[in-house]
Amino acid sequence: MPRNFDTGLRADLLYDAICQLIAQGGVGAATTRGVARTAGLSTSSLRHHFDDRGRLLRYVLTRATRSFGPQGWIPAPGDPRRGRSMAHSLLKGLLPLDENSYRSAVVTGDLIAAARTDPTLAAAAEGAEHRLAELCELALAWFRWETSAELDEIELAHLQAVVDGLRRRLCDPHVPLDHDLACAVLQRHLDLMSD
């Protein structure tokens, strides 16, 4: 955890600087010196709050994960039709369809990939994957008008695979996926679930 790190403008500048570096050059570009330079801080000032690069990257991954879906308590939909509409909105909100969510998804994906070989990122990566699964489970519960305990495990895994695959394809510059097509794929999947 960062020591005495404020959550205001300075935190936003630092987060933006790290995301910019990762989005442009991958996780390897987010060195302590590079981050400090990009954020307009001295390296010693940055190290006062984050004594190593691992803590810095965990902070970014944890913060990026918080951008997934709605925050806090969400009231259950009042009827099945509203539940399906809310489920669709929640799932569509998980797709990187605007500049901020795109950057967050790219950074999250790169850091989760780096966690495969960097044990300092493992817990934060598990948290990110868990958050995405949790939101898919919530959407499916709304869609099916059931409790989480009643959900079909295979259907849930299928929904998670669709959402995760769309997120990854939308962030991959080598496999471009049009936003409208991604939304149509999600809608088709939900339509098939309705049958």
C-alpha positions as CSV (number, residue, x, y, z in Angstrom):
1,M,0.0,0.0,0.0
2,P,1.2,3.5,-0.6
3,R,2.3,5.4,2.4
4,N,0.4,8.6,3.1
5,F,-0.5,9.0,-0.6
6,D,-3.3,11.5,-1.2
7,T,-6.2,10.5,-3.3
8,G,-6.5,13.9,-5.0
9,L,-4.8,15.6,-8.0
10,R,-1.4,14.1,-7.3
11,A,-2.7,10.6,-7.3
12,D,-4.6,11.2,-10.5
13,L,-1.5,12.7,-12.2
14,L,0.5,9.7,-11.1
15,Y,-2.1,7.2,-12.3
16,D,-2.5,8.9,-15.6
17,A,1.3,9.0,-16.1
18,I,1.7,5.2,-15.4
19,C,-1.3,4.4,-17.7
20,Q,0.1,6.5,-20.4
21,L,3.5,4.7,-20.2
22,I,2.0,1.3,-20.1
23,A,-0.5,2.0,-23.0
24,Q,2.4,3.3,-25.2
25,G,5.2,0.9,-24.3
26,G,3.9,-1.9,-22.2
27,V,4.5,-2.7,-18.5
28,G,8.3,-2.5,-19.0
29,A,8.0,1.2,-19.9
30,A,6.6,1.9,-16.4
31,T,9.9,2.3,-14.6
32,T,10.2,4.3,-11.4
33,R,12.3,6.9,-13.1
34,G,10.0,7.1,-16.2
35,V,6.9,7.4,-14.1
36,A,8.4,10.2,-12.0
37,R,9.5,12.1,-15.1
38,T,6.1,11.7,-16.8
39,A,4.2,12.7,-13.7
40,G,6.5,15.7,-13.1
41,L,7.8,14.4,-9.8
42,S,11.3,13.7,-8.5
43,T,12.2,10.1,-8.2
44,S,12.8,10.5,-4.5
45,S,9.3,12.0,-4.1
46,L,7.8,9.1,-5.9
47,R,9.8,6.6,-3.8
48,H,8.6,8.3,-0.6
49,H,5.1,7.0,-1.5
50,F,6.0,3.8,-3.4
51,D,9.3,2.3,-2.3
52,D,9.4,-0.2,-5.2
53,R,8.0,-0.6,-8.7
54,G,5.9,-3.6,-7.6
55,R,3.9,-1.5,-5.2
56,L,3.4,1.2,-7.9
57,L,2.1,-1.4,-10.4
58,R,-0.2,-3.0,-7.8
59,Y,-1.6,0.4,-7.0
60,V,-2.4,1.0,-10.7
61,L,-3.9,-2.4,-11.2
62,T,-6.1,-2.1,-8.1
63,R,-7.2,1.4,-9.1
64,A,-7.9,0.3,-12.7
65,T,-10.0,-2.6,-11.4
66,R,-12.2,-0.3,-9.5
67,S,-13.3,1.2,-12.8
68,F,-15.0,-2.0,-13.8
69,G,-18.7,-1.6,-13.7
70,P,-20.8,0.2,-11.1
71,Q,-19.4,1.0,-7.7
72,G,-21.1,0.3,-4.4
73,W,-24.5,-1.3,-3.7
74,I,-26.9,-1.6,-6.6
75,P,-30.6,-2.2,-5.9
76,A,-32.0,-5.3,-7.4
77,P,-34.3,-4.7,-10.4
78,G,-38.0,-4.6,-9.7
79,D,-39.1,-6.9,-12.4
80,P,-37.7,-9.4,-15.0
81,R,-37.8,-6.9,-17.9
82,R,-35.9,-4.3,-16.0
83,G,-33.5,-7.0,-14.8
84,R,-32.6,-7.9,-18.4
85,S,-32.2,-4.2,-19.3
86,M,-30.0,-3.6,-16.3
87,A,-27.9,-6.7,-17.1
88,H,-27.4,-5.6,-20.6
89,S,-26.3,-2.1,-19.4
90,L,-23.9,-3.6,-16.9
91,L,-22.3,-5.9,-19.4
92,K,-22.0,-3.2,-22.0
93,G,-20.4,-1.0,-19.4
94,L,-17.6,-3.6,-19.0
95,L,-16.6,-3.2,-22.6
96,P,-13.9,-0.6,-23.4
97,L,-16.0,1.6,-25.7
98,D,-14.7,5.0,-24.8
99,E,-11.2,6.4,-24.4
100,N,-11.0,6.1,-20.6
101,S,-12.4,2.6,-20.4
102,Y,-10.2,1.6,-23.3
103,R,-7.0,2.8,-21.6
104,S,-8.1,1.1,-18.3
105,A,-8.7,-2.2,-20.1
106,V,-5.4,-2.1,-21.9
107,V,-3.5,-1.3,-18.7
108,T,-5.4,-3.9,-16.8
109,G,-4.8,-6.5,-19.5
110,D,-1.1,-5.8,-19.7
111,L,-0.7,-5.9,-15.9
112,I,-2.7,-9.2,-15.6
113,A,-0.4,-10.7,-18.3
114,A,2.7,-9.5,-16.5
115,A,1.4,-11.1,-13.3
116,R,2.0,-14.5,-14.9
117,T,5.7,-14.0,-14.4
118,D,5.7,-11.3,-11.6
119,P,4.5,-12.7,-8.3
120,T,4.2,-9.2,-6.8
121,L,1.2,-8.5,-9.1
122,A,-0.5,-11.9,-8.6
123,A,-2.9,-10.9,-5.8
124,A,-4.0,-7.7,-7.6
125,A,-4.4,-9.6,-10.9
126,E,-6.6,-12.2,-9.1
127,G,-8.6,-9.3,-7.7
128,A,-9.2,-7.9,-11.2
129,E,-10.3,-11.2,-12.6
130,H,-12.5,-11.8,-9.6
131,R,-14.2,-8.4,-10.0
132,L,-15.0,-9.1,-13.7
133,A,-16.4,-12.5,-12.8
134,E,-18.4,-11.0,-9.9
135,L,-20.0,-8.4,-12.3
136,C,-20.9,-11.1,-14.9
137,E,-22.5,-13.1,-12.1
138,L,-24.5,-10.1,-11.0
139,A,-25.6,-9.4,-14.5
140,L,-26.6,-13.0,-15.1
141,A,-28.6,-13.1,-11.8
142,W,-30.5,-10.0,-12.9
143,F,-31.0,-11.4,-16.4
144,R,-32.3,-14.8,-15.1
145,W,-34.1,-13.2,-12.2
146,E,-32.4,-15.7,-9.9
147,T,-30.1,-15.7,-6.9
148,S,-26.4,-16.4,-7.5
149,A,-26.8,-19.8,-5.9
150,E,-29.3,-20.8,-8.6
151,L,-27.2,-19.8,-11.6
152,D,-26.0,-22.4,-14.1
153,E,-22.2,-22.6,-13.8
154,I,-21.7,-23.3,-17.5
155,E,-23.9,-20.4,-18.6
156,L,-22.0,-18.1,-16.2
157,A,-18.6,-19.3,-17.5
158,H,-19.9,-18.8,-21.1
159,L,-21.0,-15.2,-20.3
160,Q,-17.6,-14.4,-18.7
161,A,-15.8,-15.8,-21.7
162,V,-17.8,-13.7,-24.1
163,V,-17.3,-10.5,-22.1
164,D,-13.6,-11.2,-21.5
165,G,-13.1,-12.0,-25.2
166,L,-14.8,-8.9,-26.3
167,R,-12.7,-6.8,-23.9
168,R,-9.5,-8.3,-25.1
169,R,-10.4,-8.0,-28.8
170,L,-11.4,-4.4,-28.4
171,C,-8.0,-3.7,-26.9
172,D,-5.9,-5.7,-29.4
173,P,-4.6,-3.4,-32.2
174,H,-3.8,-6.6,-34.3
175,V,-7.4,-7.8,-34.2
176,P,-9.5,-4.8,-34.6
177,L,-13.1,-5.1,-33.5
178,D,-15.6,-2.3,-34.3
179,H,-17.5,-1.0,-31.3
180,D,-20.8,-1.5,-32.9
181,L,-19.9,-5.1,-33.8
182,A,-18.8,-5.8,-30.3
183,C,-22.1,-4.4,-28.9
184,A,-24.0,-6.5,-31.5
185,V,-22.1,-9.7,-30.4
186,L,-23.0,-9.0,-26.8
187,Q,-26.7,-8.4,-27.8
188,R,-26.8,-11.6,-29.9
189,H,-25.4,-13.6,-26.9
190,L,-28.1,-12.1,-24.6
191,D,-30.8,-12.8,-27.2
192,L,-29.7,-16.4,-27.5
193,M,-29.8,-16.7,-23.7
194,S,-33.4,-15.5,-23.8
195,D,-34.5,-18.3,-26.0
